[in-house]
Structures are given as C-alpha cells and as structure tokens.
Amino acid sequence: MSTDTIKRRALKLCAQVLLIFTAVLLSSPPSSAQERLINGGPYSLTIRGGAQGDSPGIGIDARADYINPLLNLHLFGTYDLLDASSQIGDIDSQRFGAGLAVSHTYQRKANVYAGTSMINELGEYFGHVYVGGKVKASDNILFTGSYGLGISNQKAVTKTLARFTTAEAANWMRLGFTLVEPTGLKASLNYYITDPTGLDISGVDGAISYPVTDFVTLGVNASVDIRTRSDIDRNWNSYAFMTYSFGARTGTPFEVALDRNSPAVYPVILRTLTPGSTSPASTLAISPESTSIFGCSYPYTGGTATFTASGGTAPYSWSSSIPGGLNIISSTQAEWTDSGDDFCSSSGSVTVTVTDYDGATATGTVNISVE
C-alpha cells in the first residue's frame, strides 16, 4: 500500500466522521443563553481511529485529572495498535506511553502546568519534560503556549530496509488558541516549531469536538509538518475520536477546558535517515523477466503474459507502460494483454513493473508481435 493511498484513506475517514459530526451538531437542540454543565471527570477514556504517520491504526487514551484549589494532578497513558505492513507500524506495530503533570488554575483566568512523559515508538523509549500555560482572553477564548525539552539520546532503528535509521525526542515550542462555546463546541488551532533554536521544522495542529451528551464527546484532530528537511520523515497524524468522561466532577465547558486542556503531552519524535547510509540490496524479483505474446484482441485471440513477484518486502504494487492492458490477479501476480488493441498493425514491447513496500522495483518485458 503506497503512502499516498494511506493518506487518502485517512483523509476519507476523517471527512466521513466530520460529516457525521456536522449532522450531530445540526440536529442538536438550540442552546439556551446559560452555559450547560458537562462531566469533568476526574476520569476519562478516549477511543481513536485514523493514522499515525503513514501507519493506519486505532488507539485508546486514559486520563485521571484530580482538581483542587492548590495543585491539580494529571495522570495519563496511551496505546496505539498500528498497521504492521507500513512505515512506523512495520518496525513496531505497538506505540504506547504514559506521563504525569501538575497544574494550578489562578482565579479561573489562567492555568500553568509542568509535566514529563515517555513514549515507546519504533521499539525504543523516548522522553521529555515540558512547561506551559493558558490565559483567558475572553469569555470563550483561551490563548495557549508550551515548550518541551527532549531528554532521550538519538537511537538506532535496527530493522533492515527501514525507511529511517535513527530517531530521537526533539525540543519543541507550541502557540495557539482554543475556542470554547457555551454549548460545549470546542475548536483549537496551534502552530508548532520542532527544534526551536534551529527553526528547522514547523507545522500546525488542530481539533474540533462536541459533547453529544454530558458524558460523551465526539471529535476529530490532526497535525502535519508544513516545513521540514529532506533527511527527516514528515510527521503527520489524523484521528476521529470518542471520549467518555466519568466521575463526580462537573463544570461549564470553559471551566473544564481551563483545568484539563493541554497538560497531557507526549514527546515529539524525529525519525531521520542517516546521511550516506544505504539499505541492503533488495531481493525483489519478477518472473519471467521477458516473454512474448501476440497482440490485437480482435479478430484474433491475442495473448496473455502472466508475471509473478517474489522476495523483497510485501505488499507489492503493479504498473505497466501501457496501463490499459494490466490486470492485477493478486498482490503477487499480474497479467498483461493487448485489450486496448494497441498492437494490431505493428509489433512492440511493454514493460510491467512491480514495486515493494521499501520502494524497490523489478521489471518484466512483454514482446508483442502481430499475428
């Protein structure tokens, strides 16, 4: 499965969820002037579906937010099950982490927090520490800012033929705002910089959510690097989610956002391709490498050339120099025939190409003559 295909599927999923989400909003009853009360925990579970990097996956998040006038305590954990046939998931199909943070809310106008967390990605552990804050700009807008410091050394990715060979937890900085409506509709948009001192990588992230009941919230979120380097894998993710909050604490949507938004943050991982590194030679092969058939499907019987792929790293994709005659039988087998009558009056040749997950290619030739 190609990267473009994965991205298209993730975007299609988010578009479908967003349509459902919009329908829920339109069908919800008009709100009164008074803010509604929603459950503020202290406990919550979130189920997600979408893609992390170029790996489709599903995940679950758990949080406990203990709020009191002096100091708030936030405990959080996450687990993702990723597609084992692509990108991050190909190296390790599990991604999981945990962390804790403390925060203080000042006169319902501002909140400051500090925390630390770790994540296991690509089979390695990465960690960071961070600080941040939120300030009430109006009755329904919060300005937010945070800074994180990676505390893990660069680690090698040991799987052969991996797209990237090293990874590390990076420093980062994030600025943005959150809009919270009295109905509970919440939208956020942030600009982030990875490795702020070098200004090498930057991007945007955002989310939109709505509490369909006082306990259940539906939403979508996404992030993407918009400025990166050629030797670093582009970070992006896109998820639809459902959160269930439970416990004795309630509050207005703005109060819940002020107390609970932002303290749970996981490390930003940069996956790099070491300059000058090379991957082992691919074992991808196609059989036969050359074959001959007759062209023109009518009035003659024409002919069919069948190719089989082996070796390399599955899954495979197929293409040909004249795509109209290509028929994919299975992931490992394809055939070509002159179904478009391209060789009724003259002979010629067609190239059939198989490409594996790592980008290696093998080609076979169809020599075509006129019957």
N, C-alpha and C positions, 0 to 999 in steps of 0.2 A: 504494500500500500504506500503510495507516494505521500510526501509531506503536503503537497497541495490538496490531495484528496482528503487527508486527515483534517486539514484546516477547514475545507469546505464543509465537511460533515459536522465539525464542532460549531461552525457559524450557523449551519442549518438548524442544529439542535437548539442553539440559543435563540434563533429567530422564532422557532416554533414555541418555545417556552415564553418568549416575550409576547407573542400573540395571545397565548392563554392568559398570561399575566395582565395584559391590557384588557382582555374581556372581563376578567375578575374585577378590575378597577371600575370599568364602565357599568358593571352590573351591581356594584355595591351601593347601598343606600346613601343619599346625601348626608354629609356630616353636619352636626349642629355646631354652633359657634364655640361651644365649650370643648376643650380637648378631651379625647377619650382616654381611658386608663387601660394600659396593657400590662401583661405579666412581665416582670423584670427579673425573673429568676428566684433564687440565685443560680439555678441550673439550666443548661440548655444543650440540646443535641441538634446538629445540622447534618443533613444528608445532601451530598453534591453529586452531580454528573456532568461530564464535559471533557476537557482535555488539559493536561499539564505539559507545557512544551508541545512536542509533536506526538505525545502519547495519550490517546483517549483513556479515560479512567473514571472510576467512581470513588467517592471518599466520604468519611464521616469525621466531624469535629465535635469535641465535647468541651464544655466550659463550666466553671463554677466561679461566680463573682460575688464575693462577700463584701457588702457595702456597709460602712459605718461612718459616723461623722469625723473620726480621726484619720483612719487609713483604710483604704479599700484593698482587698487581696483578690487577685485574679489567677486562677489555675486553668490551664488549657492543654489540650492534646489533639493530635490529628493523625489520620491514617488514610492512605490512598492505595488503591489497587489499580495498577497501570497495565495497559496493553503490552504483553510480553514480546510482541513482534516488531515494536517500533521505538526508536530513539531512547529516551530515558528508561522506559519500561523494558527495553531489550537488554539493558545492562542489569537492572534490578526492578522487578515488577512491583516491589513494595516501596512506599515512601511514607515515613512516619516521623513524628516528633512530639515534643512537649515543652512546656515552659511555665514560668510564673512571672507575675508583675505586681507592683504595688502602685496605688494612685491616691490622690487626695483631691476632693472636689471643694472648691472655695466659693462659698456663698451662692451656690447654684449659677455661677457666672464663668467659672474656669475649672479646668482639671489638668493636673500634671501627673505624669507617670514615669516609671522606670522598670525595666524588666530584663530577663535573659531567657533564651530558648535554644533548643537544638533541633536539628532535622537530620534524618538519615536518608540520603539520596545517592543513587549510584552505588549503594552498598557501603557508603562511608558516612561518618558522623561529622556534622558541621555545627558551629555555634556562633552566637553573637550576644552583645549587650546593647541596650538602647534606652533612650530617653525621649520624651515627647510631651505635647500639651495640646489642649483645646481651649479656645476662648469664645464666649458668646458674643457674636457680632450683632445679632438682632433677636427677635422673639423666635425665629425659626432657622437661623444660620449659625453654624459653628465654623470658625477658622481653625485649621489643624496644622501641626508641624511636628516632625520627629527626625531623629538621627540615630543610626546604628553603626556599631563597630564590630566587624568580623573578627573572631578570635581563633579561627582554625587555619592551620597551615595548608598550603597547596598540596593536594593529594592526587596520586596517580589513579587513572581508570584502567584497570588491569585487563578488561575483556578485549580480546583481539578483534580487529576490524571495527572497533567502536568509532563513532563519528568524532568523538572528542577524547583526549587522552589525560587531561588534568582538570581538576575542579577545586574551587575554594570559596569560602564565605567572604563576601565583599563588604566594604563600608558603603553606606547609603544615606541619602537625605530625601525627605518627602514633605511636600507642602500642598495644601488643598483646602477644600471646604466641604461641609455636609449640610444639606438642606433637609429639615425635618418639618413636615406639615402636621397640623393638629390631628388629622385623620390617621397618622402613622406612616403615611407615604414618606419614604426616605431615599434621597439620592446623594451620592458623593462623587467627587472628581478630584484626582490628585496628580501632581507632576512629581516625578522622582528622578534622582540622579544616583547612579551607581559609581562608586569611587569618586566622591565629590571633589577631591583635590586634583584629580586628573581630568575631570569633566569628560570622561570617555564615553559613557553610556547613559542615556536618559530615555524616559518613556512616560506613559500615562496609565492610570488605572481608575476604575470607577465601578459603582454598583448602584442598583435600584431595587428597592424591596417594599413590601406592603404587608401589614399584619391582617390576613384574611379573617382571623379570629383573634381574640385577646391572647391566645397562646401560640398560634401558628403563623409564621411569616414565610412568604414566598418571594423569591428574588433571583436576579442574575448578576454576576460580576465578571469582570475581565480586566486584563492588563497586557501591555505589549511594549517592548523596547522599540522606540521610534528612531533612535540614534545609537548605533553600535559600531563594533570593529569587525574587520573581516576574520580575525582569528578567534572570535568569541561567538558561541552559539547564541542566537537570539532568544531571549526569554519571553514567553507569552503564555497566557492561560485564559480559559473561558469556561465558566460553570453556571449551571442553574442549580438553585438550592432551596431547601425547605428547612426551617428552623422551628423546633418545638421548645418553648421555654416553660419551666415549671418551678413552683416554689411559692412561698408566701408573699414575696415582694411584688408590688405593683407601682406604677408611676405613669406620668404622661410620656408620650413618645420622646419629647425633648429631654426630659429628666433621665430616661433610660439611655438615650444616646450620649448624654454628657457623662454619665457614670461608667458606661460599658464600652463605648466605641473606642477602637484603636489599641488598647493595651496588649492584645494578643497579636504578636508579630513574630514571624518565623524568618530565619536567615535568608538572605539573597545569595543564591549560588551562581557563580560564573563558571561555565563549562568551556574550557579553552582547548584548542588544537595546538600542540607544541610546535613552534616553528621548526621546519626542517624534518619533522617526524614523518615516517612513511608507514603504511599498513602492509602487512604481509600480502604476497601475491594472491589474488583470488583464485579459487578452484572452480569457478563457474564455467560450465561447458554446455555446448549445444550440439545436438546430433540429429541429422547429419550436418556436416559443415557445408556440403554442397549437394544438390540434387537437380534432376531435370524432369520437366513435365511438358505437355502440350498446352498451348494457350487457346483462348476463344471457347466460351461455353456453349455457343450455338452457331451453326447446327451440329457442331462436333461435341464429343463428350468431354473435351478438355482434360484436366488432370489436377491432382491434389498433392501438395507436398506437406508432409507432417514433420514437425520438429519437436524434440524433447529436451528440456533443460535439466541439468543436474549440478550438484556441487554448489559453491557459493553460499549465500545466506538468504533463505526464504523470508518473505514471499517474493515471487517474481512478477514482473510486468512485461508485456509484449508490445511490439510495434513493428511496422514494416514500411518500406519506402513507398509502397502503394497500399495505403491502409484499407482501401475498399475491399480487398480480397482476403483480409486476415480474419480468421475465425479462432477465438480462444476456446479450446476444449476444456482445459483445466489450468490451475496455476502452473503446472509443469509442462503443459503440452499445448501447441497451437498448430494450425494448418493454414496454408495459403493456396488459393485457387483463383483463376482468372475470371472471377464472377462479374467484373466490370467490362469484359471483352476488350482489354487494353492491348492484347497481342493477337488480334485476328488477321492482321496483314503483315506484321513484322515480328521478328523474334527479339528477345531482350532478356533482362535479368531483374530480379527483385531481391532486396536484402531484408531478411527477417532478423530482428534484434530482441534478445531477452536481457532484462536488467534486473539485478537482485537488489535486496534491501540496502546494501552498502554502496550501491551505485556502480558496481562492476557490470560490464556488458560482455556478451558473446554474440556473434553473428553467424547466420547461415545464408547461403545463396541459393536462389531458385533460378535455374537456367531454363528459359522458356522458348520453345520453337513452335512454328506454325504447322499444324497437322496437314 
